[in-house]
Amino acid sequence: MLRAALSVADLANTRFAVSPLWEVVASVRIVKNPAGFPAHLPWARQVVPRLAAVRWGLLADLVPVPTVVIPSFICPPPTTTGPTLDLELAALAATPPEVVRACLDRDPVPPTPRTAALRADPEAGLADLAAQIRAYADVALAPYWPRMRTLLEREVLLGARRMAVDGVRGLLNHLDRYVSWDDGTLLVEHLTTSGSVRLDGRGVLLVPSVFTWPRPFSNLVEASGQPTLRYPAGAVATLWERAALPPGEALSRVLGRTRATLLHELAVPSSTTELARRCGLAPGTVSQHLTALRDAGLVGTHRVGRFLLYARTTSAEALLAGAG
């Protein structure tokens, strides 16, 4: 059990972020061991063959399987709530050489010729690693990122709402089954790390993740950057569904097949653009149907940053349950 006492300053500095770079790093474990992550098998079956044409050996070396520790320099804590992958790669490439060497010496990453070259010349090695991550991400994540981002932003929205209603205690006690709050202390059940740490007023960066499973990852013991807790997002299995769930015939006769389909798709709050892509419709058509559903009290809207997400209301949930 890892324990971190949260001071008033820590609570004031606790925040959420989404990290595309972390999703790249965490996804490597699934690519190297698809059978160990059954929820992501549909994704892995599509991605693994495509990666045969990509050079990503150094990235693979730095994420061993089974994964005990991932060197922290690979994924520095995001400095903004929704950084782009390019912004995070710039932070990665700027890691001081002494930090890279210290991480490689401390963390149990099996040595390879590629990691040895990185240790010998961190500046050149990090530039190469950033290029490999970009090539990997273009194949493995880019086609799925809009949908992933929508789900992760939903998690941030739900977490912020939980904190507004139940406070930090309620948030941390519902974040993940391996994370809890006890009398001012954050508790994280790690398999390999235990003891007590001080956050020194830096707070905790909470990062929901698609590919983090079954336990959260944290760098609460790191001396640099904001202490970070990466935890599994909910409803991940819905990401890899190839098509919308077939709406019930009775509901389709009442609402029309398109509107019934949109309600089924809104099991995960989504943007107009994302719904259009998933349902094979024009964005303008989707927008018209969503407006009608909103006017009927079946759909609500939530703004997350610059994105407007649509979500089912309790009335819609009851309607779908009755039509099941």
C-alpha positions in Angstrom: 0.0 0.0 0.0 1.3 3.4 -1.0 0.2 6.3 1.2 0.3 10.0 0.4 -0.9 12.5 3.0 -2.8 15.3 1.2 -2.3 18.8 2.7 -4.6 21.8 2.0 -2.2 22.8 -0.7 -2.2 19.4 -2.2 -6.0 19.4 -2.4 -6.0 22.9 -4.0 -3.5 21.7 -6.7 -5.3 18.4 -7.5 -6.5 18.5 -11.1 -7.4 16.3 -14.1 -5.7 15.8 -17.5 -5.9 13.6 -20.6 -2.6 12.3 -21.9 -2.2 11.0 -25.5 1.4 10.1 -24.8 0.5 8.0 -21.9 -2.0 6.1 -24.0 0.7 5.3 -26.5 3.0 4.0 -23.7 0.3 2.0 -22.0 -0.9 0.5 -25.2 2.5 -1.1 -25.9 1.7 -3.6 -23.1 -1.4 -4.7 -25.0 0.4 -5.0 -28.4 3.1 -7.2 -26.7 0.6 -9.3 -24.8 -2.9 -9.1 -26.4 -4.2 -12.2 -24.6 -3.6 -10.5 -21.2 -6.1 -7.7 -22.1 -9.3 -9.3 -23.4 -11.2 -6.0 -23.5 -8.8 -4.6 -26.0 -8.5 -7.7 -28.3 -10.6 -6.1 -31.1 -8.2 -3.2 -31.2 -5.1 -5.4 -31.0 -6.2 -7.6 -33.8 -6.5 -4.6 -36.1 -3.3 -2.8 -34.9 -0.7 -5.5 -34.5 -0.4 -6.4 -38.2 -0.1 -2.8 -39.2 2.8 -2.2 -36.7 4.9 -4.7 -38.6 5.9 -1.9 -41.0 6.7 0.6 -38.1 10.1 1.0 -36.4 9.3 1.1 -32.7 11.9 -1.1 -31.1 13.2 1.4 -28.5 9.7 2.1 -27.4 9.0 -1.6 -27.0 12.3 -2.1 -25.0 11.2 0.6 -22.5 7.9 -1.0 -21.8 8.7 -4.5 -20.7 6.0 -7.2 -20.2 5.2 -8.1 -17.5 5.3 -4.4 -16.6 6.6 -3.7 -13.1 7.9 -0.1 -13.7 7.9 2.2 -16.7 10.7 4.7 -16.7 9.1 8.0 -15.8 11.0 10.1 -18.4 9.0 8.4 -21.1 5.8 10.1 -20.1 6.3 13.4 -18.2 3.1 14.6 -16.4 1.0 16.8 -18.7 1.3 20.5 -17.9 -2.2 21.3 -19.4 -5.5 19.6 -19.2 -5.6 18.4 -22.8 -2.2 18.5 -24.4 -1.6 17.3 -27.9 0.8 14.5 -28.6 3.3 16.9 -30.2 3.3 19.0 -27.0 4.0 16.0 -24.8 6.7 14.7 -27.2 8.4 18.1 -27.0 8.5 17.7 -23.2 9.9 14.2 -23.6 12.7 15.3 -25.9 13.7 18.0 -23.5 14.3 15.6 -20.6 17.8 16.3 -19.1 20.3 13.6 -19.8 21.0 13.0 -16.1 17.3 12.2 -15.6 17.3 9.7 -18.4 20.4 7.9 -17.1 19.1 7.9 -13.5 15.8 6.4 -14.6 17.5 3.7 -16.6 19.8 2.9 -13.8 17.0 2.7 -11.2 14.1 1.1 -13.0 14.2 -2.6 -13.9 14.2 -2.3 -17.7 16.0 -5.2 -19.3 19.1 -3.8 -21.0 19.2 -4.0 -24.8 21.6 -2.4 -27.4 18.9 0.2 -28.0 18.5 1.2 -24.3 22.3 1.2 -24.0 22.5 3.7 -26.9 19.9 5.8 -25.3 21.9 5.9 -22.1 25.1 6.7 -23.9 23.6 9.6 -25.8 20.2 10.7 -24.2 19.7 13.7 -26.5 19.9 11.7 -29.7 18.1 8.8 -28.1 15.2 10.9 -27.0 14.8 12.4 -30.4 14.7 8.9 -31.9 12.3 7.8 -29.3 10.0 10.7 -30.0 10.1 9.8 -33.7 9.2 6.2 -33.0 6.3 7.2 -30.7 4.9 9.4 -33.4 5.2 6.7 -36.1 3.6 4.1 -33.6 0.8 6.6 -32.7 0.0 7.3 -36.3 -0.8 3.7 -36.9 -2.0 2.4 -33.5 -3.9 5.4 -32.0 -4.7 8.1 -34.6 -7.6 6.2 -36.2 -9.2 5.7 -32.8 -8.2 8.9 -31.0 -11.3 11.0 -31.5 -13.4 8.3 -29.9 -10.8 7.7 -27.1 -10.6 11.4 -26.4 -14.4 11.7 -26.1 -14.5 8.8 -23.6 -11.6 10.3 -21.6 -13.1 13.8 -21.6 -16.3 12.2 -20.3 -14.3 10.7 -17.4 -12.9 14.1 -16.6 -16.5 15.6 -16.7 -17.8 12.8 -14.4 -14.9 13.2 -12.0 -15.3 16.9 -11.8 -19.0 16.5 -11.2 -18.3 13.9 -8.5 -15.9 16.3 -6.8 -18.4 19.1 -7.0 -21.1 17.0 -5.3 -19.2 14.8 -2.9 -15.9 16.6 -2.5 -12.4 15.2 -2.9 -13.2 12.4 -0.5 -16.1 11.2 -2.7 -14.0 11.5 -5.8 -11.1 9.5 -4.6 -13.3 6.8 -3.0 -15.0 6.3 -6.4 -12.1 6.7 -8.7 -10.9 3.1 -8.8 -11.2 0.0 -6.6 -7.5 0.2 -5.8 -7.6 3.9 -4.8 -9.2 5.3 -1.7 -9.2 8.1 0.8 -8.7 7.5 4.5 -8.6 10.4 7.0 -6.7 12.8 4.8 -4.5 10.2 3.1 -4.6 8.9 -0.5 -4.2 5.2 -0.5 -3.1 3.3 -3.7 -2.8 -0.5 -3.7 0.3 -1.2 -5.7 1.7 -4.7 -6.3 5.4 -3.6 -6.0 5.4 -0.2 -4.2 4.6 0.6 -0.6 5.3 3.1 2.1 4.5 6.7 2.6 5.3 9.7 0.4 5.1 13.5 0.8 3.6 15.5 -2.1 4.9 18.9 -0.7 1.9 20.8 -1.8 2.1 19.8 -5.5 -1.2 18.0 -5.4 -2.1 15.0 -7.6 -2.6 15.0 -11.3 -5.5 12.5 -12.1 -5.3 11.0 -15.6 -8.0 8.7 -16.8 -6.7 6.1 -19.3 -8.1 3.7 -21.9 -5.2 1.3 -21.7 -4.4 1.4 -18.0 -5.7 -1.9 -16.6 -6.1 -3.7 -14.2 -4.4 -1.5 -11.6 -3.6 2.2 -11.7 -0.1 3.5 -12.4 1.4 6.3 -10.3 4.6 8.3 -10.0 3.7 9.7 -6.6 7.2 9.0 -5.5 8.9 11.0 -8.3 10.8 14.1 -7.2 10.2 16.1 -10.4 6.9 17.1 -12.0 3.5 16.9 -10.5 2.7 13.5 -8.7 0.5 11.6 -11.1 -2.1 8.9 -10.8 -3.2 7.2 -14.0 -6.4 5.1 -13.5 -8.7 3.0 -15.8 -11.5 4.9 -17.5 -15.0 3.3 -17.5 -16.9 1.9 -20.5 -13.7 1.1 -22.4 -15.2 -1.9 -24.1 -17.6 0.3 -26.0 -14.7 1.9 -27.9 -14.1 -1.1 -30.1 -17.7 -1.8 -31.1 -17.8 -1.8 -34.9 -21.3 -0.5 -35.2 -24.2 0.9 -33.2 -26.2 -1.5 -31.1 -29.4 -2.4 -33.1 -32.2 -0.3 -31.8 -35.4 -2.2 -30.8 -38.1 -2.2 -33.5 -40.7 -0.8 -31.2 -38.5 2.2 -30.3 -37.6 2.7 -33.9 -41.2 2.9 -34.9 -41.7 5.7 -32.3 -38.6 7.7 -32.8 -37.4 6.6 -36.2 -34.4 4.3 -36.7 -31.8 7.1 -36.9 -32.8 8.7 -33.6 -33.1 5.3 -31.9 -29.6 4.5 -33.2 -28.2 7.8 -31.9 -29.7 7.1 -28.4 -28.0 3.7 -28.3 -24.7 5.2 -29.4 -24.9 7.8 -26.6 -24.1 5.1 -24.0 -20.9 7.1 -24.0 -21.3 10.9 -24.3 -20.1 12.0 -27.8 -19.8 14.9 -30.1 -21.8 15.5 -33.2 -18.7 14.7 -35.4 -18.0 11.5 -33.6 -21.6 10.3 -33.8 -21.6 11.1 -37.5 -18.5 9.1 -38.1 -19.7 6.1 -36.1 -23.2 6.1 -37.7 -22.2 6.9 -41.2 -24.3 10.1 -41.3 -23.6 13.7 -42.3 -22.8 15.9 -39.3 -25.7 18.2 -40.2 -28.2 15.3 -40.2 -26.9 14.2 -36.8 -27.2 17.7 -35.5 -30.8 18.0 -36.6 -31.8 14.7 -34.9 -29.9 15.6 -31.7 -31.8 18.9 -31.5 -35.1 17.0 -31.8 -34.0 14.5 -29.1 -32.9 17.4 -26.9 -36.2 19.2 -27.3 -38.0 16.0 -26.3 -35.9 15.8 -23.1 -34.0 12.6 -24.2 -30.6 14.2 -24.7 -28.6 16.8 -22.7 -25.4 18.7 -23.5 -22.2 19.1 -21.6 -19.3 21.3 -22.5 -15.8 19.9 -22.0 -13.2 22.4 -23.0 -14.0 23.4 -26.6 -16.0 20.2 -27.2 -19.8 20.0 -26.8 -20.8 16.5 -25.8 -24.3 15.0 -26.0 -25.5 12.5 -23.4 -28.6 10.5 -22.7 -30.9 11.9 -20.0 -32.6 9.8 -17.3 -35.8 9.9 -19.3 -33.9 8.3 -22.3 -32.4 5.6 -20.0 -35.8 4.7 -18.8 -37.2 4.7 -22.4 -34.4 2.4 -23.5 -34.8 0.1 -20.6 -38.5 -0.2 -21.2 -38.0 -0.9 -24.9 -35.2 -3.5 -24.3 
